[in-house]
Amino acid sequence: MNIMPTSESGSEKTSTPKKYALTASAVEGLYQHHNGTYYSRYSINGKRVVRSLKTATFHIAKLRHAKQHGLTEVARQAGVQTDSSLRTLGSIAQYLTTEINAASSAHRTKVMYRNWISRLRTHWQQGDFDTCLARNVTRATILELRTYLSEEALTLCGQWKDQRKGYSVAVVNQTLTMLRILLKTAVIKNVISANPFSEESPFGNPLYLPRQSRRPDIPSNDTLERVFRDMEDVNVEDIEESLKAYYIKQAEDSAEFARFLAYSGLRAGEASAARVEDVRGKFIIVRGTKTDTSFRQVPINAPLRALLDKILAKRIGGPLLGCKNCLKALQRSCKRLGIASLRQHDLRHYFATLSIESGVPIPTVADWLGHSDGGALLMKTYRHLRDRHSTEAAALIHLQHVQPISE
């Protein structure tokens, strides 16, 4: 293809970048580098921008150039300001950190997002994260990062901080989500024209790892009651007399915390934030700590009422529970009893399972748990229960058998 060089005749001057030449087709704003790659040049809010169209084929460049100008016009009418200071991932991350700190989100949510940025910076594979240009991040870059995070990145796991290779699927996807947010910000600020996360693979291969659905392994009522009683028991024979009362109270508080999780379905953070004044008649007010929609009121069932009566007899005000965590005590009891280790969140699954098995509608259980999806997550997580109940319900249907009409 012929390239029209920059020319000057009298007072007329073709204004082009020094390293670019106007294409022979004279498409306004379309330029070609000496290596063959086409570029799109446009202005927004008085600033001139040159973007690579990542192709050396004219008709493809022409289509991408037209699309870029359409996006530019939308941005211009929306009043978008081009910010040249946000060209690198480091500068965008700093901008987002300021936005996170100023947001009205819960403190733990802000900490979570800052941790995602820190993990992304630590394990970035394309040179220095802070100086890496946003426009240099491609689909291949993201796939390389995903592979490294899931297979090679050194991480600490367990309460003893054992080192192993590779993060869990959830952590890898969280880190990729933060990168997607950074690149989305770059698009909004008109630093890049498109987010690589929106690109489609010919094989339909998503950039995120497939989620691992974990079906909760819920213990029976008798087994869980054995765990709670074991948590309450303390062998004080080898403990100094002055410390016996302390250890007995610690064991009692841990068991009450575990029972509260199992009988209410609250998250551990919500349980630790509960206060005596939150117990109001037939309901308990839940101070949502995860999202704004998790602030709710939950009806008090019979087991929870018995537990609350015991607790309120000892406390006049302040925190409802005597501790903020029961994980170590819970796992120690499981180990002593020789049963599979339980997490605090498994007690929440226990509540949801028993509620569904008792015939409570799934949308109602979702409201009690503080889900804002109307029960979509519960339908997916507890599908095995739904299928079993569906089979049982089908057995209750009695249809009159109609004999076919004989000819």
Buried (B, 14 or more C-beta within 10 A) or exposed (E): EEBBEEEEEEEEEEEBEEEBBBBEBEBEBBBBBEEEBBBBBBEBEEEEBBBBBEBBEBEEBBEBBEBBBEBBEEBBEEEBEBBEEBBBBBBBBBBBBEEBEEEEBBEEBBEBBBBBBBBBBEBBBBEEBEEBBBBEBEBEBBBEBBBBBBEEBEBEEEEEEEEEEBBBBEBBBBBBBBBBBBBBBBBBBBBBBBBBBEEEEEEEEEBBBEEEEEEBEBBEEEBBEBBBEBBBEBEBEEBEEEEEEEBBEBBBBBBBBBBBBBBBBBBBBBBBBBBBEBBEEEEBBBBBBBEEEBBBBBEBBEBBBEBBEEBEEEEEEEEBBBBEBBBEBBBBBBEEEEBEEBBBEBBBBBBBBBBBEEEEEBBEBBBBBBBEEEBEBBBEBBEEBBEEBEEEEEEEEEEEEEEEEEE
